[in-house]
């Protein structure tokens, strides 16, 4: 089974995360940041990757370290669970509509991390959550997951919908990319012979 566990401990956060790439989208995410937990639940549900994530962070300062470090740990867990990447589809893309909002995501599990972020939030906060942390999470996920990740806001005016559509579109693209490709017969999806 394509599973992994990662523990990350720093002076700012303590995070335990486990993933099952062949799951059903079960989520058990407890970070102390309510809106972020809701987004992680969306990531699990729509990628069909089971995610268990427990984080304790310096929330008395702000949510930044917790959100960023969860992205780091989750990216590391995805990399570990993917192993040598033989037989996967590698690429994924999805355009997701949510009420007023449409977000497009395209990604490549290339081991060449890069984030292209063409997504702005109309408001600085969603409740008490800093909207700039959505980008911080995906930057950390892309960097430590070895993902070339492009996220584009097509249109939208509600920050909650924009953030949620971003998580859901990335989830659906990730679902396609990690899927085993029955036509690949365990081959590496690269002409270079390495990913």
N, C-alpha and C positions, 0 to 999 in steps of 0.2 A: 504493500500500500504506500501511496505517496503522502507521507505524513512527516511532520517535523515539530520539534519543540525548541524554543529559544528562551533563555533567561538573560535579561539585561539589567544590570545594576550600576547606577552611578550615584554621585552625591545629590542628584536632583530627582531621580526616578528609580523605581524598582518595577520591572515588567516581566511577566511570564506570559508567553503566547504559544499556542499550538494551532496548527492548521492541518486539515485533511483535504487534499485537492480533489478527492473522489467522494466528497460528502454530499449532503443534501441542502446545504445552506444554513445549518444550525449555528446560532450565534449565542455566545455567552460572554459579553464584553462589559467590563466594569472598570471604568477609568476615573470615576468621580466627576466627569464632565458630561452632563446629561445629553446635550445636543450631539456631542461627538459619539457617545454610545449609540445613539439613534442612527448616526451615519455609518458606524461600523456594522450595525445590524443590517443595514441596507447592502453594504458591501458583501457580507456573507450570504444573505438571502439570494441576491441576484447573480452572484458568481457561482453559487452552489458549492462554495468552499466552506467547510465547517471552520469556524474561528472561535477559539476560546482565548480571551485576553483579559488579564488582570493587571491593573496598573495602580501604583501609589506614587504620586508626584507632589512637587512643591506647589500645590494649588493655592497656598496662602500668598504666593508671589503672583502667579497668573497661570493660565492653562498652557502656555507655549511649550515648556519643556515636556510636559506629559504628552501632548498631541504629537510633537515632533519625534519624541523617542518611541512612541507607539508605531509611527511610520517606519522608523529604523528597524525595530524588532520584527514587525510584520514583514517587511521586505526581506530581512535575513531568513525568516521562517519560510517564505515562499521560495527563495533561492535553494535552501536546503531540501525542501520537499520536492522540488523539480529535479534534483540530482543532475544527471548528465544531459537531461532534456531530450533524450532519444524518443522518437515516436510522437512528440507533441505537435500541435498545429503551429505553434510559435507566434502567429499574428492574430490580432483580434481588432475589431472595430464595431462601433455601435452608435447610432444616433437615437437619443432618447427624448421623448416629449413628456413634459409634466406641466399640465395647466398652461400658464403663460410662457413657459420656458422650453427651450430645446438646446441640448448639449450634445456635442459629438466627441467621441473618443476614438483614437487609433493608437495601438500599442504593438510593440515588438519585444519579445522576451530575448533580447539580443545579447545580454551581458554588457551592453554599452549604454550605461545610464544617461538619459537626457530628458529634460522636461521642457516642453513647449506649452505655455500656459496663456491662452487667449481668453481669459474669463475674468470679468470684473463683477464685483458685488456692489449693488446700489447703496447698501447700508454698511456701516462699520461693525455692527453687531446683529446677531440673531439671538434675542434674549440677552444673556450675559456672555455669549460666545463671540469671540473676535473672528470676523469672517476671513481675515487674512491668514488664519491658521489652516484653512482648507488647502491653500497652496502649500503651506509648510508641510502638511501631512503628505501630500502627493510628491513633493520634492524629496522627502526622506524615503518614501516608499520606492520611488523610481531609482534613487541612488543606491539603496541597499538591496533592492530586488533586481538590479541589473536590467531595468526596463527603459526602453525608449518610449516615452509617454507624451502624447499630444492630446490636449483637452481644449476644446473650442466652444465658447458660448455662441450659439447661432442667434438667439434672441431670448429675452426674458427681463422681468422687472422686479420680481419678488426674490429677495436674497435667500430665503429658506428654500424655495423651489430650485433656485440655481445651484445651491450647494448640494441638495439632495439629488438633483439630476446629474450632477458631476459624479457623485459616488456611484449612482446606479449605472451610468453609462460606462464608467471604468469597470465596474463589476461585470457587466455583460460582455465587454471586450475581453476581460481577463478570463471569463468562463470559456470563451472560444479558444483563446491562446493556450490554455493549459490542457485542453481536451486531447486525449490520445487520438491520433489520426489513423484510422484502420488501413489506409492506403500506404502509410509510411513503414509499416512492418518493423517498427523499432529503430528505423534509421534516424540519423541526426538531420534536422531540417536546415541544413546549411551546406553550401558547396565548398566551404573552407575546411570542413571536417572538424570544426570546433565552435562552440558557443560559450 
